[in-house]
Amino acid sequence: MEEHIRYMRRALELAELGRLYASPNPMVGCVIVQDDQIIGEAWHKEFGGPHAEVNAVNSVSDKSNIYGSTVYVTLEPCSHHGKTPPCAALLADLNPAKVIIANIDSNPKVAGKGIELLKAAGIEVVTGVLEAEAKALNRRFFTVMDKNRPYVILKWAQTSDGFIAKENYDSKWISNPSSRKLVHKWRAEEDAILIGHNTAKHDNPSLTTRDWKGKHPTRIVIDQSSGLPCDLQLFNQDIAKTYRIVSGHSTDPHIISLPEITPSALLTELSEKSISSVIVEGGRHTLQQFIDMELWDEARVFVSETRFKSGIEAPNIDQLPHKMEDVFGDRLIYYYS
Ligand SMILES: NC(=O)c1ccc[n+]([C@@H]2O[C@H](COP(=O)([O-])OP(=O)(O)OC[C@H]3O[C@@H](n4cnc5c(N)ncnc54)[C@H](OP(=O)(O)O)[C@@H]3O)[C@@H](O)[C@H]2O)c1
């Protein structure tokens, strides 16, 4: 078991390398071991590209060496023809002795069928090695599969006396530059970013990852009656895609019309656009709805030493913090629902 854990840990390290580009596919790593030596390894690099198993097999120059090997893969090999042919069939043809898997795929198109295919080929299959770690790594993917909605991260910055903005809607300089840079890193890791009407109107944010390397998330703004001016930074579609959420009918491809704008309706709509995670960045009204409807998975809250004495109150989350970190003087508090 110890060696299974060691090689699965390596497979998880590789899976992590797909963080920025694999979505909406899961992050998957694969390691091929023969005589206690890694003879091949790889990960799923980008959505639509070859799966980790295919890349790992291709990294082995003499494929006959895979015969009798042990293959470690963080997610059950697929059994269906999607954008690529089934990985379970590819492995079965190469005859490894064992396939060790961290998570069973809850995608209904796979859900155990990949394991059945391997077993039918006479390959020993072991599941559940580092299962919790692998599930945490792919929590976005499993939320989509199991709850049929994107993974939701709430994020805000508040003063030490509990405000996210002044009465005049000014919210600048609550968190420090390092915290703000960290937010850009987080944005690069998620598919979409959502804000409410007032935040767009008063802050005119660009919602990009300009202080970090990585793709810009799709930007989403709630603008019930389409009242936001078109010259706001987030409507510059040359930089990143933006959807305006409105309640009236529209044929504009950049508008999502909903009969009633609720967190649930919004998330359903985002799922249909293959968005598997969304970071909700405020303001209070928008964030609080997700908390009240219990439609969130994580909250990341910066608390700075600044005091406003009055203003727009921070959202209220009735939960004990999971962990706290110091970001150059800002306290970063994580909550998990
Ligand atoms: N410190 C931070 O981390 C942080 C982050 C973000 C924002 N802020 C600050 O927060 C302030 C804005 O907060 P806020 O609570 O006033 O506004 P907000 O959440 O940005 O926007 C609220 C508005 O969005 C629209 N909206 C939201 N949910 C809706 C729904 N389900 N259906 C229909 N419309 C919906 C409504 O606009 P209408 O009804 O008017 O159309 C609502 O009044 C700003 O000053 C901003 O600077 C601070």
The ligand as an ORCA input file, in Angstrom:
! r2SCAN-3c Opt
* xyz 0 1
  N     -14.931     44.901     -0.337
  C     -15.261     44.054     -1.263
  O     -14.750     42.931     -1.338
  C     -16.284     44.428     -2.278
  C     -16.525     43.579     -3.361
  C     -17.481     43.917     -4.286
  C     -18.193     45.085     -4.128
  N     -17.933     45.880     -3.059
  C     -18.696     47.114     -2.871
  O     -20.020     46.746     -2.625
  C     -20.847     47.826     -3.017
  C     -22.034     47.279     -3.775
  O     -22.695     46.327     -2.976
  P     -24.263     46.152     -3.112
  O     -24.695     45.116     -2.140
  O     -24.885     47.490     -3.074
  O     -24.421     45.713     -4.605
  P     -24.170     44.508     -5.604
  O     -24.370     43.190     -4.966
  O     -22.945     44.771     -6.387
  O     -25.374     44.810     -6.570
  C     -26.667     44.706     -6.088
  C     -27.606     44.982     -7.209
  O     -27.444     43.989     -8.221
  C     -28.697     43.649     -8.726
  N     -29.014     42.283     -8.297
  C     -28.289     41.463     -7.498
  N     -28.913     40.285     -7.379
  C     -30.049     40.360     -8.102
  C     -31.096     39.447     -8.360
  N     -31.099     38.234     -7.875
  N     -32.108     39.870     -9.150
  C     -32.089     41.089     -9.673
  N     -31.116     41.997     -9.475
  C     -30.111     41.626     -8.684
  C     -29.682     44.611     -8.107
  O     -29.634     45.751     -8.913
  P     -30.918     46.607     -9.376
  O     -32.099     46.058     -8.648
  O     -30.524     47.963     -8.981
  O     -30.985     46.379    -10.831
  C     -29.046     44.922     -6.792
  O     -29.460     46.121     -6.234
  C     -20.002     48.724     -3.854
  O     -19.683     49.884     -3.110
  C     -18.746     47.960     -4.095
  O     -17.629     48.822     -4.155
  C     -17.008     45.580     -2.139
*
